[in-house]
Amino acid sequence: MYRLLIADDEALEREGLEWIARRMLPDTFEIIHAENGRQAIEQAEERRPHIVLMDVQMPGIQGLEALKEIRSLLPDAKLVLVTAYDSFSYAQEAMTLGVKEFIVKPANREHLAGLLRRLVDELDREKAKRAEQLELRTKVSALQPLVENELALMLMVDQVLDAGPDELAEWLDFPLENCRCLVVAFLCRDPSPHKKELFEAIRRFAKSHADCIVSSILEHHMALFVRKPSQASDWREEPVRFAEKLLDAAGGPSDAELAVGIGTLRSGAEGLRQSYFEAVFASSSSGRNKRVIMFEDLKEGKVGQLPGDEAEEDGRRNYLMSALLRIREMREEQTSSVIERAKAYIRQRFAEDLSLEEVADHVHLNPFYFSKVFKQHVGETFIDYLTGLRIDKAKQLIEEDRLSLKEVCYEVGYKDPNYFSRVFKKVTGVAPSEYRSQLK
């Protein structure tokens, strides 16, 4: 139900307009009355009507002046000017306020009803659009951490999806410029039992205190790519303070096994990948009394790893390799999953006019990259795989002996029987007619 404000200094006019609205559009409006401009403004502020019918000539604040106030309060409201004269000398001013509709007294019932129906239809469409946009924002909000994680993985190792780092960075409004990578390392314990809590605590703090993207926890570390604030000049001490606060937010002083390595300030996908490796190296060089290490300090010899027990040092040395190997395994698993989806799509659609570009688009890879990884993982090209499926199906149909060879040709996705015959012979060594005769 929508709220309809009727502003007119004549009670009879207000009641007449209300009668038409209720009679012609039952159960559509909650009616609000105002007998002067000031009251109309107050009612608009308090009740927030969706449609306003405003009389031009009223005592005190005139209709156009009241509409101007209401427009500032309710920019999306539908404004309708009501006048006793068939003259619109003030129409130009009304147009600047967003008034697109006029009613001449006495109001024609059909005209008013038609006008209100149009406005209600507009409100319905706008309401549906807002709901759709809200749903989209909700989906995008849920998707953003996944996209962030994918971009972080691209910067940490290499890419599998068609979308490159720059495309995802643009989608996230995160230019790959002037960033440092911070690696949070779990050096002395397996984070798995508290993985979700750790990730949420770190991500929540990082996103509320910096412009950054955050990876998931991989093996025993996670990466944050943090952009340099535009107003910062020598951006060296601030990342250290940020990392120290991040460690406290992640687990407090008792979590001494957490360490942060900070890479150098770099730009571009390759630059950020280098900063990531520097951060990993720095994080593995921390000591009991130094939980935050900058790669620059290591390079300049200002800090070094403090001695610990042998098991702890082994853990520090080994976590880097195990984490990087796990990342590569994950990328391989992701690629395998993409190829399996592609193969399933081809098996489902092989009898259609199927192209490599269509399949690549289905799994969100560019055709060149898809062609390359498909051959690597399947052992044959896309066209050979597709042809194999079609010829296998053709052999099955010929063996069933229900269709003519021309019908078999069309059934398995070929449009030219002569071309089908050549392909069949190339694969099986015999023409389709010979294959059929051999079965008898």
C-alpha positions as CSV (number, residue, x, y, z in Angstrom):
1,M,0.0,0.0,0.0
2,Y,1.3,3.4,-1.0
3,R,0.9,6.7,0.9
4,L,-0.9,9.5,-1.0
5,L,-0.7,13.1,0.3
6,I,-3.6,15.3,-0.8
7,A,-2.8,19.0,-0.1
8,D,-5.7,21.5,-0.7
9,D,-7.2,24.3,1.4
10,E,-10.7,23.2,0.4
11,A,-11.9,20.2,2.4
12,L,-14.5,19.4,-0.3
13,E,-11.7,19.1,-2.9
14,R,-9.6,16.9,-0.7
15,E,-12.5,14.6,0.0
16,G,-13.4,14.5,-3.7
17,L,-9.9,13.5,-4.7
18,E,-9.8,10.9,-1.9
19,W,-13.1,9.4,-3.0
20,I,-11.9,9.0,-6.6
21,A,-8.6,7.4,-5.4
22,R,-10.4,4.9,-3.1
23,R,-13.2,4.1,-5.5
24,M,-11.1,3.7,-8.6
25,L,-8.0,2.1,-7.0
26,P,-9.3,0.2,-3.9
27,D,-6.8,-1.0,-1.3
28,T,-4.0,0.9,-3.0
29,F,-3.5,4.0,-0.9
30,E,-3.2,5.2,2.7
31,I,-4.6,8.8,2.4
32,I,-3.0,11.8,4.1
33,H,-4.6,15.2,4.2
34,A,-3.0,18.7,4.5
35,E,-5.0,21.9,4.3
36,N,-2.1,24.3,3.7
37,G,1.5,24.4,2.5
38,R,3.1,24.3,5.9
39,Q,1.0,21.3,7.0
40,A,1.9,19.5,3.7
41,I,5.6,19.9,4.4
42,E,5.2,18.7,8.0
43,Q,3.1,15.7,6.8
44,A,5.7,14.9,4.1
45,E,8.5,14.9,6.7
46,E,6.6,12.8,9.2
47,R,4.6,10.4,6.9
48,R,6.9,10.3,3.8
49,P,4.2,9.9,1.1
50,H,5.0,8.2,-2.2
51,I,2.6,10.5,-4.2
52,V,1.8,14.1,-3.5
53,L,-1.3,15.9,-5.0
54,M,-0.6,19.6,-4.4
55,D,-3.0,22.5,-4.9
56,V,-1.2,25.6,-6.3
57,Q,-3.2,28.3,-4.6
58,M,-3.2,27.9,-0.8
59,P,-2.9,30.3,2.1
60,G,0.5,30.8,3.6
61,I,3.1,28.8,1.8
62,Q,2.0,28.4,-1.8
63,G,2.0,25.0,-3.6
64,L,5.2,25.4,-5.6
65,E,7.1,26.6,-2.6
66,A,5.8,23.6,-0.6
67,L,6.7,21.2,-3.4
68,K,10.2,22.6,-3.4
69,E,10.6,21.7,0.3
70,I,9.0,18.3,-0.2
71,R,11.3,17.6,-3.2
72,S,14.3,18.2,-1.0
73,L,12.9,15.9,1.7
74,L,11.6,13.2,-0.7
75,P,13.6,13.1,-3.9
76,D,11.9,10.0,-5.1
77,A,8.3,11.1,-4.5
78,K,5.8,11.5,-7.4
79,L,4.7,15.1,-7.5
80,V,1.4,16.2,-9.1
81,L,0.3,19.8,-9.3
82,V,-3.5,20.6,-8.9
83,T,-4.8,23.9,-10.3
84,A,-8.2,25.5,-10.8
85,Y,-7.1,27.1,-14.0
86,D,-6.3,25.6,-17.4
87,S,-3.2,27.7,-17.5
88,F,0.3,26.6,-16.8
89,S,2.3,29.9,-16.7
90,Y,4.2,28.3,-13.7
91,A,4.8,25.0,-15.5
92,Q,8.4,25.8,-16.3
93,E,9.2,26.3,-12.6
94,A,7.2,23.2,-11.7
95,M,9.2,21.1,-14.2
96,T,12.4,22.1,-12.4
97,L,11.0,20.5,-9.2
98,G,10.3,17.2,-11.0
99,V,6.6,17.8,-11.5
100,K,5.6,16.0,-14.6
101,E,1.8,15.7,-14.1
102,F,-1.0,18.3,-13.7
103,I,-4.6,18.0,-12.8
104,V,-7.2,20.8,-13.6
105,K,-10.1,21.2,-11.1
106,P,-12.6,19.9,-11.0
107,A,-10.7,16.6,-11.4
108,N,-12.0,14.2,-14.0
109,R,-12.5,10.9,-12.4
110,E,-11.1,8.8,-15.3
111,H,-8.1,11.1,-15.8
112,L,-7.2,11.1,-12.2
113,A,-7.6,7.3,-11.9
114,G,-5.4,6.8,-15.0
115,L,-2.8,9.2,-13.7
116,L,-2.7,7.4,-10.3
117,R,-2.4,4.0,-12.0
118,R,0.6,5.2,-14.0
119,L,2.3,6.5,-10.9
120,V,1.6,3.3,-9.0
121,D,3.0,1.3,-11.9
122,E,6.1,3.5,-11.8
123,L,6.4,2.9,-8.0
124,D,6.0,-0.8,-8.5
125,R,8.8,-0.9,-11.1
126,E,11.1,1.2,-8.9
127,K,10.4,-1.0,-5.9
128,A,11.2,-4.1,-7.9
129,K,14.3,-2.5,-9.3
130,R,15.5,-1.6,-5.8
131,A,14.8,-5.1,-4.6
132,E,16.8,-6.5,-7.5
133,Q,19.7,-4.1,-6.8
134,L,19.6,-5.0,-3.1
135,E,19.7,-8.7,-4.0
136,L,22.6,-8.0,-6.4
137,R,24.5,-6.0,-3.7
138,T,24.0,-8.9,-1.3
139,K,25.3,-11.4,-3.8
140,V,28.2,-9.1,-4.7
141,S,29.0,-8.6,-1.0
142,A,29.0,-12.4,-0.5
143,L,31.2,-12.8,-3.6
144,Q,33.7,-10.1,-2.8
145,P,35.8,-12.2,-0.4
146,L,36.0,-15.0,-3.0
147,V,37.1,-12.6,-5.7
148,E,39.6,-11.1,-3.2
149,N,41.0,-14.5,-2.5
150,E,41.2,-15.4,-6.2
151,L,43.1,-12.1,-6.9
152,A,45.4,-12.8,-3.9
153,L,46.2,-16.3,-5.2
154,M,47.0,-14.9,-8.6
155,L,49.4,-12.5,-7.0
156,M,50.9,-15.2,-4.8
157,V,51.4,-17.8,-7.5
158,D,49.9,-17.8,-11.0
159,Q,46.4,-17.7,-12.6
160,V,44.0,-20.3,-13.7
161,L,40.8,-18.4,-14.4
162,D,40.5,-16.4,-17.6
163,A,40.1,-13.1,-15.8
164,G,43.6,-11.7,-15.1
165,P,44.8,-9.8,-12.0
166,D,44.1,-6.4,-13.5
167,E,40.5,-7.3,-14.4
168,L,39.7,-8.6,-10.9
169,A,41.5,-5.6,-9.3
170,E,39.3,-3.3,-11.4
171,W,36.2,-5.2,-10.3
172,L,37.3,-4.8,-6.7
173,D,38.3,-1.2,-7.3
174,F,41.7,-2.1,-6.0
175,P,44.5,-0.7,-8.3
176,L,47.6,-2.8,-8.2
177,E,49.8,0.2,-7.4
178,N,52.0,1.1,-4.4
179,C,51.2,-2.1,-2.3
180,R,53.1,-4.0,0.3
181,C,52.4,-7.7,0.9
182,L,52.0,-8.7,4.5
183,V,52.2,-12.4,5.3
184,V,50.8,-13.7,8.5
185,A,52.6,-16.9,9.3
186,F,51.6,-19.6,11.8
187,L,55.0,-20.8,12.6
188,C,54.6,-23.1,15.6
189,R,51.2,-24.6,15.3
190,D,48.6,-25.8,12.9
191,P,45.9,-23.2,12.5
192,S,43.3,-25.7,11.3
193,P,41.4,-26.0,14.7
194,H,40.9,-22.2,14.8
195,K,41.2,-21.5,11.1
196,K,37.8,-19.8,10.6
197,E,38.1,-17.6,13.7
198,L,41.7,-16.6,12.8
199,F,40.7,-15.7,9.3
200,E,37.7,-13.7,10.3
201,A,39.6,-11.8,13.0
202,I,42.5,-11.0,10.7
203,R,40.2,-10.0,7.8
204,R,37.9,-8.0,10.0
205,F,40.7,-5.9,11.4
206,A,42.5,-5.5,8.1
207,K,39.4,-4.4,6.1
208,S,38.5,-1.9,8.8
209,H,42.0,-0.4,9.1
210,A,43.4,-0.5,5.5
211,D,42.6,-0.6,1.8
212,C,43.6,-4.2,1.2
213,I,42.7,-7.6,-0.2
214,V,43.0,-10.7,1.9
215,S,43.8,-14.3,0.9
216,S,42.4,-17.4,2.7
217,I,44.7,-19.4,5.0
218,L,46.9,-21.7,3.0
219,E,48.7,-24.3,5.0
220,H,50.4,-22.1,7.6
221,H,50.1,-18.6,6.3
222,M,47.8,-16.0,4.7
223,A,48.6,-12.9,2.6
224,L,47.4,-9.3,2.8
225,F,48.1,-6.9,0.0
226,V,47.8,-3.5,1.5
227,R,47.7,-0.2,-0.5
228,K,49.7,2.8,0.5
229,P,47.4,5.6,1.6
230,S,47.5,8.5,-0.8
231,Q,48.5,11.0,1.9
232,A,51.4,8.8,3.2
233,S,54.9,9.9,2.3
234,D,57.6,7.6,3.8
235,W,55.3,4.6,4.2
236,R,57.6,2.3,6.2
237,E,56.8,2.6,9.9
238,E,53.0,2.6,9.4
239,P,52.9,-1.0,8.0
240,V,54.9,-2.2,11.0
241,R,52.5,-0.6,13.5
242,F,49.6,-2.0,11.4
243,A,51.1,-5.5,11.6
244,E,51.6,-5.3,15.3
245,K,48.0,-4.3,15.9
246,L,46.9,-7.0,13.5
247,L,48.7,-9.7,15.5
248,D,47.0,-8.4,18.7
249,A,43.6,-8.5,17.0
250,A,44.3,-12.1,15.8
251,G,45.1,-13.6,19.1
252,G,46.6,-11.3,21.6
253,P,50.1,-11.3,23.2
254,S,49.9,-15.0,24.1
255,D,49.9,-16.0,20.4
256,A,53.7,-15.5,20.1
257,E,53.8,-18.2,17.3
258,L,52.1,-15.7,14.9
259,A,54.5,-13.6,12.9
260,V,54.2,-11.1,10.1
261,G,56.6,-10.5,7.3
262,I,56.4,-7.3,5.2
263,G,57.5,-7.1,1.6
264,T,58.7,-4.0,-0.2
265,L,56.5,-1.4,-1.8
266,R,55.8,-2.4,-5.4
267,S,53.3,-2.1,-8.2
268,G,51.8,-4.4,-10.8
269,A,51.0,-8.1,-10.6
270,E,54.6,-9.2,-10.9
271,G,55.8,-6.6,-8.5
272,L,53.2,-7.6,-5.9
273,R,54.1,-11.3,-6.4
274,Q,57.7,-10.3,-5.6
275,S,56.6,-8.4,-2.5
276,Y,54.7,-11.6,-1.5
277,F,57.8,-13.8,-1.7
278,E,59.8,-11.2,0.2
279,A,57.1,-11.1,2.9
280,V,57.1,-14.9,3.2
281,F,60.9,-14.9,3.6
282,A,60.7,-12.2,6.2
283,S,58.0,-13.9,8.1
284,S,60.1,-17.1,8.4
285,S,63.0,-15.0,9.8
286,S,61.2,-13.7,12.8
287,G,62.2,-14.5,16.4
288,R,60.6,-14.8,19.8
289,N,61.1,-11.0,20.5
290,K,60.6,-9.8,16.9
291,R,57.2,-10.8,15.6
292,V,57.1,-8.3,12.7
293,I,60.0,-8.2,10.2
294,M,60.4,-6.0,7.1
295,F,62.2,-7.4,4.2
296,E,64.1,-4.2,3.8
297,D,65.5,-4.6,7.3
298,L,66.7,-8.1,6.5
299,K,68.3,-7.0,3.3
300,E,70.1,-4.1,5.1
301,G,71.2,-6.5,7.8
302,K,69.4,-4.5,10.5
303,V,67.7,-7.6,11.9
304,G,68.2,-11.4,11.8
305,Q,66.6,-14.5,13.0
306,L,67.2,-15.1,16.7
307,P,68.2,-18.6,17.7
308,G,65.5,-21.0,18.9
309,D,65.3,-24.7,19.6
310,E,66.0,-27.0,16.6
311,A,62.4,-28.1,16.1
312,E,61.2,-24.5,16.0
313,E,63.9,-23.5,13.5
314,D,63.0,-26.5,11.3
315,G,59.4,-25.5,11.4
316,R,60.3,-22.0,10.3
317,R,62.4,-23.3,7.4
318,N,59.8,-25.9,6.2
319,Y,56.6,-24.0,6.4
320,L,57.4,-21.8,3.3
321,M,58.0,-24.7,1.0
322,S,55.0,-26.7,2.2
323,A,52.7,-23.6,1.8
324,L,53.9,-22.9,-1.7
325,L,53.6,-26.5,-2.7
326,R,50.0,-26.6,-1.3
327,I,49.1,-23.4,-3.3
328,R,50.4,-25.1,-6.5
329,E,48.4,-28.2,-5.7
330,M,45.3,-26.1,-5.2
331,R,45.8,-24.4,-8.5
332,E,46.2,-27.8,-10.2
333,E,43.1,-29.1,-8.5
334,Q,41.2,-26.0,-9.7
335,T,42.4,-26.5,-13.2
336,S,41.4,-30.1,-13.2
337,S,37.9,-29.1,-12.0
338,V,37.6,-26.6,-14.8
339,I,38.6,-29.3,-17.4
340,E,36.2,-31.8,-16.0
341,R,33.4,-29.2,-16.3
342,A,34.5,-28.6,-19.9
343,K,34.5,-32.3,-20.7
344,A,31.0,-32.7,-19.2
345,Y,29.7,-29.8,-21.2
346,I,31.2,-31.3,-24.4
347,R,29.7,-34.7,-23.7
348,Q,26.3,-33.0,-23.2
349,R,26.5,-30.9,-26.3
350,F,28.7,-32.8,-28.7
351,A,25.9,-33.3,-31.3
352,E,25.4,-29.6,-31.6
353,D,27.4,-27.1,-33.6
354,L,29.9,-26.8,-30.7
355,S,33.0,-24.6,-30.9
356,L,36.1,-24.3,-28.7
357,E,35.1,-20.7,-28.0
358,E,31.7,-21.7,-26.7
359,V,33.2,-24.3,-24.3
360,A,35.9,-21.9,-23.2
361,D,33.2,-19.3,-22.4
362,H,31.2,-21.9,-20.5
363,V,34.2,-22.4,-18.1
364,H,35.3,-18.8,-18.1
365,L,38.6,-19.2,-19.8
366,N,39.9,-17.5,-22.9
367,P,40.0,-19.8,-25.9
368,F,43.8,-19.8,-26.3
369,Y,44.4,-20.7,-22.7
370,F,41.6,-23.2,-22.6
371,S,43.0,-24.9,-25.7
372,K,46.4,-25.2,-24.0
373,V,45.3,-26.5,-20.7
374,F,42.8,-28.9,-22.3
375,K,45.5,-30.6,-24.3
376,Q,47.8,-30.7,-21.3
377,H,45.2,-32.4,-19.0
378,V,43.2,-34.5,-21.5
379,G,46.1,-35.6,-23.8
380,E,44.4,-34.5,-27.0
381,T,43.1,-31.4,-28.6
382,F,39.6,-30.1,-28.2
383,I,38.6,-31.0,-31.7
384,D,40.1,-34.5,-31.4
385,Y,38.1,-35.1,-28.2
386,L,34.9,-33.8,-29.8
387,T,35.5,-35.9,-32.9
388,G,36.1,-39.0,-30.8
389,L,32.7,-38.5,-29.0
390,R,30.9,-38.0,-32.3
391,I,32.4,-41.0,-34.0
392,D,31.8,-43.2,-31.0
393,K,28.2,-42.2,-31.0
394,A,28.0,-42.7,-34.8
395,K,29.4,-46.2,-34.5
396,Q,26.8,-47.0,-31.8
397,L,24.0,-45.7,-34.0
398,I,25.2,-47.6,-37.1
399,E,25.3,-50.8,-35.0
400,E,21.7,-50.2,-33.9
401,D,20.8,-50.1,-37.6
402,R,17.8,-47.8,-37.0
403,L,18.9,-44.8,-39.0
404,S,20.2,-44.1,-42.4
405,L,23.9,-43.0,-42.7
406,K,22.7,-39.5,-43.6
407,E,20.5,-39.5,-40.4
408,V,23.5,-40.7,-38.4
409,C,25.6,-37.9,-39.8
410,Y,23.1,-35.3,-38.6
411,E,22.4,-37.0,-35.3
412,V,26.1,-36.8,-34.2
413,G,26.6,-33.1,-35.1
414,Y,27.8,-33.1,-38.8
415,K,25.9,-31.1,-41.5
416,D,27.7,-32.5,-44.5
417,P,27.5,-36.4,-45.1
418,N,30.6,-36.3,-47.3
419,Y,32.6,-34.6,-44.6
420,F,31.2,-37.0,-42.0
421,S,32.3,-39.9,-44.1
422,R,35.8,-38.6,-44.4
423,V,36.2,-38.0,-40.7
424,F,34.7,-41.4,-39.9
425,K,37.2,-43.1,-42.2
426,K,40.1,-41.1,-40.8
427,V,39.2,-42.2,-37.2
428,T,38.1,-45.8,-37.9
429,G,40.0,-46.7,-41.0
430,V,36.8,-47.5,-42.9
431,A,33.9,-45.5,-44.4
432,P,30.5,-45.6,-42.6
433,S,29.0,-47.7,-45.4
434,E,31.9,-50.2,-45.0
435,Y,31.5,-50.2,-41.3
436,R,27.8,-51.0,-41.6
437,S,28.5,-53.8,-44.1
438,Q,31.1,-55.4,-41.8
439,L,28.4,-55.8,-39.1
440,K,26.2,-57.9,-41.4
